[in-house]
Amino acid sequence: MSDTDSFIEEVTEEVRRDRLFAFLRKYGWIGITLVVLVVGGAAVNEWQKARARAAAQAFGDAIIDALSAEDPAARAEALEQIPADGPGARAVVELLAADALLQAERRDEALARLNALAADQELPDLYRQLAELKAVILADAQMDPAERKAVLDRLAQPGAPYRALAMEQQALLLVEQGDTAAAIEQFRLVAQEPGASADLRRRANQMILVLGGAPGAA
């Protein structure tokens, strides 16, 4: 390479470098801003996750402390003092408080809490339907049979979260009404229900035997 070619190449490289520096001086702030936003966003996201974890842990610890009370009435009172952030957390606290009130033989108060939860439109269906099912079970024979059947029929719809448990209650209602044949058939459906737990299937088969049927029969 001649001295002239070398000189031209050096000049060209210098021009490129000057242009690059000029570009960075003019637009470099954009890149810096993007870096700051990315890093800052990641930091805020991690902080929010840490805050959520801490809140969840505090909520869980408060529930454990409340449930550790030996006296059911004291458990219910302690649960009522727990701050619940969000409808889901509030539903969990209310359901546990209802159970504690029932154990404290304050049945009417427990039933009132369950009915209030079932009617709360702000709660997800998962919690509302659980409260409704527990209320039906707790009310038992004191609830109008037609109303009880209507609620259970709705809770036993395909795709409902507590379908199998509602189907079991439907079978028990048939037993109360003296319709043994229909009750046996319903218990068989419970035992064959894909969403039924092993314990629920076992209870269904036991009830079929008690009622004089044969488990697994068509």
C-alpha positions in Angstrom: 0.0 0.0 0.0 1.4 3.4 -1.0 1.8 6.3 1.5 -1.1 8.1 -0.3 -3.5 5.1 0.1 -2.5 4.9 3.7 -3.1 8.5 4.3 -6.5 8.4 2.6 -7.5 5.4 4.7 -6.5 7.2 7.9 -8.4 10.3 7.0 -11.5 8.2 6.1 -11.3 6.4 9.4 -11.0 9.7 11.3 -14.0 11.1 9.5 -16.0 8.0 10.4 -14.9 8.4 14.1 -15.9 12.0 14.1 -19.3 11.2 12.6 -19.8 8.5 15.3 -18.9 10.9 18.1 -21.2 13.5 16.7 -24.0 11.0 16.4 -23.5 9.9 20.0 -23.4 13.5 21.2 -26.6 14.2 19.4 -28.6 11.0 20.1 -26.7 9.2 22.8 -29.1 10.4 25.5 -31.7 8.2 23.9 -29.7 5.0 24.6 -28.9 6.2 28.1 -32.5 6.9 28.8 -33.5 3.4 27.5 -30.9 1.8 29.7 -32.1 3.7 32.8 -35.8 2.8 32.0 -35.0 -0.9 31.6 -32.9 -1.0 34.8 -35.4 1.1 36.7 -38.3 -0.9 35.5 -36.6 -4.2 36.5 -35.8 -2.7 40.0 -39.4 -1.6 40.5 -40.7 -5.0 39.3 -38.5 -6.8 41.8 -39.5 -4.4 44.6 -43.2 -5.1 43.8 -42.6 -8.8 43.8 -40.8 -8.6 47.2 -43.6 -6.5 48.6 -46.2 -9.0 47.4 -44.3 -11.9 48.9 -43.9 -10.1 52.2 -47.6 -9.2 52.3 -48.6 -12.8 51.5 -46.3 -14.1 54.2 -47.6 -11.7 56.8 -51.2 -12.7 55.8 -50.4 -16.4 56.1 -48.6 -15.9 59.5 -51.6 -14.0 60.8 -54.0 -16.8 59.8 -51.7 -19.4 61.4 -51.5 -17.4 64.6 -55.3 -16.9 64.7 -56.0 -20.6 64.1 -53.6 -21.6 66.9 -56.0 -20.4 69.5 -57.6 -23.3 71.3 -61.0 -21.7 71.9 -63.1 -21.5 68.7 -64.6 -18.2 69.7 -61.1 -16.7 70.2 -60.1 -18.1 66.8 -63.1 -16.4 65.2 -62.3 -13.1 66.9 -58.7 -13.3 65.9 -59.6 -14.0 62.3 -61.9 -11.0 62.2 -58.9 -8.7 63.2 -56.8 -9.8 60.2 -56.6 -7.1 57.5 -57.5 -8.7 54.1 -56.0 -7.1 51.0 -58.3 -8.0 48.2 -61.6 -10.0 47.8 -59.9 -13.4 47.7 -58.0 -12.9 51.0 -61.2 -11.5 52.6 -63.1 -14.6 51.5 -60.5 -16.9 53.0 -60.7 -15.1 56.3 -64.5 -15.1 56.3 -64.7 -18.8 55.5 -62.3 -19.7 58.3 -64.2 -17.4 60.7 -67.5 -19.1 59.8 -65.9 -22.5 60.5 -64.6 -21.2 63.9 -68.1 -19.8 64.8 -69.7 -23.2 63.9 -67.2 -24.9 66.2 -68.0 -22.4 68.9 -71.7 -23.5 68.5 -72.7 -20.1 67.1 -74.4 -21.7 64.1 -76.7 -18.8 63.2 -73.7 -16.4 63.0 -71.7 -18.9 60.9 -74.7 -19.4 58.5 -75.1 -15.6 58.2 -71.5 -15.2 57.3 -71.7 -17.9 54.6 -74.9 -16.4 53.1 -73.3 -13.0 53.1 -70.2 -14.4 51.2 -72.4 -16.2 48.8 -74.3 -13.0 48.0 -71.1 -10.8 47.6 -70.8 -10.1 43.9 -67.3 -8.7 44.3 -66.0 -12.2 45.2 -64.8 -14.6 42.5 -67.3 -17.4 41.8 -64.8 -19.9 43.3 -65.4 -18.4 46.8 -69.0 -17.5 46.4 -70.0 -21.1 45.3 -68.0 -22.6 48.2 -69.8 -20.4 50.7 -73.1 -21.2 49.1 -72.4 -25.0 49.3 -71.3 -24.8 52.9 -74.4 -22.7 53.7 -76.7 -25.4 52.1 -74.9 -28.1 54.1 -75.1 -26.2 57.3 -78.8 -25.2 56.8 -79.6 -28.9 56.1 -83.2 -29.8 56.8 -84.0 -26.3 58.1 -83.8 -25.0 54.5 -86.8 -25.4 52.2 -86.3 -28.6 50.2 -87.2 -27.0 46.9 -84.8 -24.1 47.5 -82.1 -26.5 48.6 -82.6 -28.6 45.5 -82.4 -25.5 43.2 -79.2 -24.3 44.7 -77.6 -27.8 44.5 -78.7 -28.2 40.9 -76.9 -25.0 40.0 -73.8 -25.9 42.0 -73.7 -29.3 40.3 -73.7 -28.0 36.7 -70.9 -29.3 34.5 -67.8 -27.3 34.9 -68.8 -25.9 38.3 -65.8 -25.9 40.8 -67.6 -28.0 43.4 -69.8 -30.1 41.1 -68.9 -33.5 42.7 -69.6 -32.3 46.3 -72.9 -30.8 45.2 -73.8 -34.0 43.5 -73.2 -35.8 46.8 -75.5 -33.4 48.6 -78.1 -34.0 45.9 -77.9 -37.7 46.7 -78.3 -37.1 50.4 -81.3 -34.9 49.8 -82.9 -37.8 47.9 -82.2 -40.1 50.9 -83.9 -37.6 53.2 -86.9 -37.6 50.8 -87.1 -41.4 50.9 -86.3 -41.9 47.2 -83.8 -44.7 47.7 -83.5 -45.9 44.1 -82.8 -42.3 42.9 -80.3 -41.8 45.7 -78.4 -45.0 44.8 -78.2 -43.9 41.2 -77.0 -40.4 42.2 -74.3 -41.9 44.4 -73.2 -44.0 41.5 -72.9 -40.9 39.4 -70.8 -39.3 42.2 -68.5 -42.4 42.2 -68.0 -42.1 38.5 -67.6 -38.3 38.4 -64.0 -37.5 37.0 -63.7 -34.6 39.5 -64.5 -36.6 42.6 -61.7 -37.2 45.1 -60.8 -40.7 46.3 -62.5 -40.0 49.6 -65.7 -38.8 47.9 -65.8 -41.9 45.7 -65.3 -44.1 48.8 -68.2 -42.3 50.6 -70.4 -42.7 47.6 -69.8 -46.4 47.4 -70.3 -46.9 51.1 -73.7 -45.1 50.9 -74.7 -47.3 47.9 -74.0 -50.4 50.1 -75.9 -48.9 53.1 -78.9 -48.2 50.8 -78.8 -51.8 49.6 -77.3 -51.2 46.2 -74.2 -52.7 44.5 -71.2 -50.3 44.0 -70.1 -50.2 40.4 -73.4 -51.7 39.0 -74.9 -50.2 35.9 
